[in-house]
């Protein structure tokens, strides 16, 4: 009830603001090719998008010397892009698997990505960075455009933009006014309501406000409980206030809130031999609860020569995850992880605006991110009996040691505050030596310092009894031998990175350009706090009183390092280094036939050092991010946009990535044989991404239904190798989506469907305790929306 009340309050606040004010019509997103003037709905099309990709870029968006995908409102609506995960494969070489929960948003682009810690692709909303990928998956509502810049963006954006950046911009009340209400539903118990208003108050103040609520009944049933494992609900609201203080100065204040309460982790046992995925079937709790708020304050001062911007952001995240980590009917162990994040960032940038051959940009950025994670691991009966007890059974000593506990908790609190600062500069020299030739030079100095403060404990009760021929004086009933351990301490590490960029561009005509870019990017290092359970187990075993040496147990390499170097030297056990890349890109972009045909082609090669790779530890009680040697990724990207006739738009996007390890020593296998992954494909990176779609709008003036739109999109990804050994893979698969809409004046009826062919595929794979698990992709879904815009 408390969770529902929180969601209802968020919707009520925004709905109350919706009730006030009047204005012009809020736009319904209109497909490419529809001309403005057909009615009072303003068309949102590419030529209405601002020409700068950001307030610090020295090149126009069209002529920026790197691969760019621009997603307009018409594409967002017709291609059913409702969150960042729906951009997967629609942008060449971009892959965002939809699995787990909203906390899990791994983004892979051009062969680099991150599953469990940090991010390799950054996200900005209205020029404000989202500092943690746990916040990436939110409702796309009243979006003006989305830009995806592919390749390292380190010079202007710094850390964690190694693969690229996703820029999301929301509608401005100075450009669009009106009300919008959408109510929809579908199969699998899905329904939603969205409401928004944009209004101007005179010529100086504009306000936009919106709210949403959605619910899903769940797609997969847990056979153990007989209930849907992944049902959930979410609610939220967004408010943006813009103020033109004077002709040179304007300000923007924005705030958003999102509440999510969902069942999660629909993982089924996977049979490697047959390739079959068993139904979800586990006994312990699995769900995810998230509350987050993003707030920003922006000032923009413009003269005839410069544009000065100040962006201040504050992000708050509070989430709670429960997971059955063995995902079976056995009671082995569970985890309850809670995150509390407070993050503040500040950027000040100045760039030239006067049209001249020399364009420049300079700025400074700083942030402080305080993250507290409570990770409480609980070993249960089957885990104690089948995992922990055999370790003590193998000890070579005259006593038999038996664990007496029914459950063994391993609570832990980990604080990881991070502070960072950067300065950057970029210059573009236009018409250098000859008309159309330009050079862009950029450099960023990026510094980051991380701290780790940990407090974790574990205890168990052992009963020591005689083995045959044991200790004569030992009582027949045995002796109680409680053991316990607490690890309390701290550590810190810092990174200093120089992130240069060099681009050469030639515009042979105002519509055709080619470029070559070299840029460096990096993903920050960090700490593997999920490894503490494994470290604690080894520390607890080592603290037993005179138990002798163990005959086995399968310690992880990280835990061994912790023991060898002393428990005070946690860094060797838990810290991982930054991942760094050098990207080389050759591309061309052109606009033909009066803007009706847009073509982009890019070839890239990326050298990757200290590849960050997620692995599950030998003991099974956690996962670890390791630096797995070096890698190389190269490929090609092709994008075509065509408007052959009035009302008809066609798009085609294809990406090929060949990402392999160049140097990766995998240690030894169970037989002691050396494992070398050199030449193997980097896991979780699809070799091909593909998207083809079309939308056709037919205007019928004077008819009761005065507009009809038909849209279809086919997207695919694969082959995807799930392991470093490349012994498990997901073949290429494709999904067909479609949408049909009918409009009568200010009312529109939308009929939509996803995965029309009901393709069965694996969205995600992992291993735990020697078992393989896969989450299936979502099945065929369909529904309808009724939209009012006035």
Secondary structure, DSSP 4 states (H G I P E B T S, - for coil): -HHHHHHHHHHHHHHHHHTS---SPPPPP--TTPPTTSSSSPP--GGGS-SBSSTT-SSBTTT-SS-EEEEEHHHHHHTT--SGGGGTTTSTTEE----S-TT----EETTEE-SSSS-SEEEEETTEEE--GGG------SEEEEEEEES--HHHH-TT-SSEEEEEEEPPTTT--EEEEEEEEETTTEEEEEEEEEEEETTTEEEEEEEEEEEE--S-EETTTTEESS-EEEEEEEEEEEEE-SSSEEEEEEEEEEEEEEE---EEEE-TTT--EEEE---S--EEEEEEEEEEEEEEEE-SSEEEEEEEEEEEEEEEEEEETT-SSS--EEEEEEEEEEEEEEEEEEEE-S-SSEEEEEEEEEEEEEEEEEEEEEE-HHHIIIIIHHHHHT--SSEEEEE--S-EEE-EEEE--EEEEEEEEEEEE-S-SSTTEEEEEEEEEEEEEEEEEEEEEEEEEEEEEEPTT--TTS-TT-EEEEEEEEEEEEEEEEEEEEEEEEEEEEEEETTEEEEEEEEEEEE--EE-GGGHHHHHHHHHHHTSTT----S-----HHHHHHHHH-TT--HHHHEEPPEEEEEEEEEEEEEETTTTEEEEEEEEEEEEES-EEEEE-TTSS-EEEEE--EEEEEEEEEEEEEEEETTEEEEEEEEEEEEEEEE-EEEE-TTS-EEE-TTPBPTT--SEEEEEEEEEEEE-TTSSS-EEEEEEEEEEEE-EE-STT--SEE--EEEEEEEEEEEETTEEEEEEEESTT----EEEEEEETTEEEEEEPP--EEEEEEEEE-
